Amino acid sequence: MKLPKTKTGLFLVIRYQLEHGTSEGGIPIGIFVTLEAAENYAGACAQEFADKNIHTFDFYVSYTTFYNE
């Protein structure tokens, strides 16, 4: 299989439920072009949940590649 020539790196913000110290079952909630923007969004989401006294979720940033055909 030949991969497309055009590709872009993207940063994915993932929300996951804290269960037994694992991050299984994460749900993607945002995609950003820069790491800084993704980290800012993840931090804002975490702060909003903390302000609402919701402590069962956490957020992290993962890198992925988008291939444009």
C-alpha angles and dihedrals in degrees: 000000000000117000120225115264095231114074137156130197114231135183117230122204111213128193116206135179117244105238122156091335096297133119097215119143099030119178120214110233104169145011123209137181095221131049091225093057092048093049091047091051093046090049093048091050092049091049092049091052091047090050089054090049093246108144102162096087136060134184133223139174124239130184121233138167126238115206117203114203 
